[in-house]
Each structure stands twice: as C-alpha cells, then as structure tokens.
Amino acid sequence: MARPTKLGLVFEGAEAEEFLKNENGTVFTSAQLAFFRKARRIYRANRNKF
C-alpha cells in the first residue's frame, strides 16, 4: 500500500496564503497547453506500444 510522503514544507503567513491561492486557482500558459496537446497526440498515435 502506498504511504504518504512528507516533504517537510511549512508555510506561514503570506507564504501560506500565496500557496493556497496558487493551488486553488491553477492557470496554464498557452505553451503548457500546447505541450500537453502534443503529448496527447503522440500518446494516441502510439497507444498500442504503451
């Protein structure tokens, strides 16, 4: 069974607020979206090899 990983990150104050804001409102750039689309096309073209 998988065990949770402890990263040892402790955020306080403004850092904690910024982290939560980033986690709740994920935004992807157009370059990131293009990368994922290309990866999906490659996977679909080679699906039987995986």
N, C-alpha and C positions, 0 to 999 in steps of 0.2 A: 504494500500500500504506500502511496506517496505521502511524504511528510512535508509540512510547510517549511519554507526556507525563511530564515531570519536574516535580514540584510543589515540590521543594526542601524537603520536610519531613524533619527529622531529629529522631528521638525517642531519648532516652537515659534509662536508669534506670527510675524509676517511671512516667514518661510512656509509655515503650515498652511496659511491662507492661500498663498500662491500655488502650492502643491495641490490643494483641493480644487482650486479654480481650474487648474490645468487638467486634472483628472476628470472633472465633471464636464468640461467643455472642449473635448478633443476636436481639433481642427487640422485637416490635412492640406498640405500645399498642393498645387497643381502638379508639381514634379513628383511628389509622393504618389498621387493618384495615378499618374501615367506609369510609374514603376509597377504598381500593383496590377494595373491593366495588362501590362506587358507580361508580367509573371503569370497571370491567369491564362493569357493566350498561349504561352509556352507550355504550361501545365496541360491545358486542354489538347494541344497538338501532340503531346507525348504521354497522355494519360495511361496508356496501356503499358508503359515502361516503368511506372511507379508502383 
